[in-house]
Amino acid sequence: MNNITHILHQSNPPNIELAFSAAQIESKQWLIQELINHIEPNKTIFILGGWYGLLPAMMYELPEFNTAKIRSFDIEPTCAPIAELMNRQRVKANWQFKASTADIYDLDYNKTTYTTTRRDQTIADMQDEPDIIVNTICEHLLNFNEWFDKLPKNKLIVLQSNDYFEYTQEHVNCVNTLQEFKQQAPMNILFEGQNKFEMYTRFMLIGTKI
């Protein structure tokens, strides 16, 4: 989090104010608070729709995530460089954190092979097997069922969605209630909850796929 001011002065990425809004920060704090109850050392975490890397930066502030290997994926190519600035000490630590440009529909969630960019802009081939899959952008996924069907049953899954239907530009898969979210993503539930914000309610599920 100490990197935010530096990043804002170094670049002007789209929607940067929205990415660091109070609601975004609180939603991520809530996720971390609940995930702490289920994480073990040395786990590999995939963050889908990772945007500018705020969630891993917040995770790494806590000892429970100190040994986690985090991989952030976003389809927008401007995101990965900012995410790596946000988490640059972990990038330097033998790529404990790495951000890549990828379509989350294309990933294999058992063990995925993908490409990422080195500091000198050359391409590196990577392979990682996630223990925990985090998707906080379920409301953005037009083909949610197609994505959810790709998930294995032996991984811990963390999902967030919302009822912000008014944001029609990108929110194509909102849900009205927590119950509707549970029906959309059938899981063995370890945690379920909702958090009311000024303009919308955010829903969260943690569990394993049925």
C-alpha positions, 0 to 999 in steps of 0.5 A: 500500500505504500506504493500507491502514491508513487504509482499515481505519480508515475503513471495514469492508468485508466480507472485508477481512482475506481481501483483504489476507491473506498469500496474496493479497499473494503471489499478486499479487506473483507476477503482477506479477513475471511480467507485468513481462516482457510489459508496455509503456508506456501500456497499458490494463489491465482487472482483472476481479473487482478487489475492493478495488484491491490489485493496481493499488495494488501495480502502481503502486508499480513504474516499469514500471506508472507510465504504465498506465491501469488499469480495475477491475471487480467485480460487488459495489458495495461494492468500487469506492469502496474500490478508489478509496481504495486508488488515490486519487492515480491517480484524481485523475490524470485517472482513470488508475485507475478502479473500476466496478461491472460484471458481467464477462460483460457487458463487450465486450473489444474496446472496452467502453462502461460506466458509472462513478461520479464523486466527486459520485455522478453517472454518467459514461459511459466507453469503453476498449479493453484491451491486457491482461486480468487475471482472478484469479478464474477459480475463481469463474466458474461459466460460465467457457467463456462468459466465455472465449469473449468474449475476443479473440485479440489481447489479452494475457491473465493468468489465475489459478485454484486447487484450493481446492475446500473453499471451496464457498461461492464456488469453483465452478470450481476445477481440480486441476492446471495442465494442467487449467487449460490445457485449460480456457483454451487459449492461446498460452502465454508463462508458466505456473506454480503456487505452493503455499500452505498451503491450496491451490495457485494456478495462473497462465497468461499468453498470448494466446487460441488 
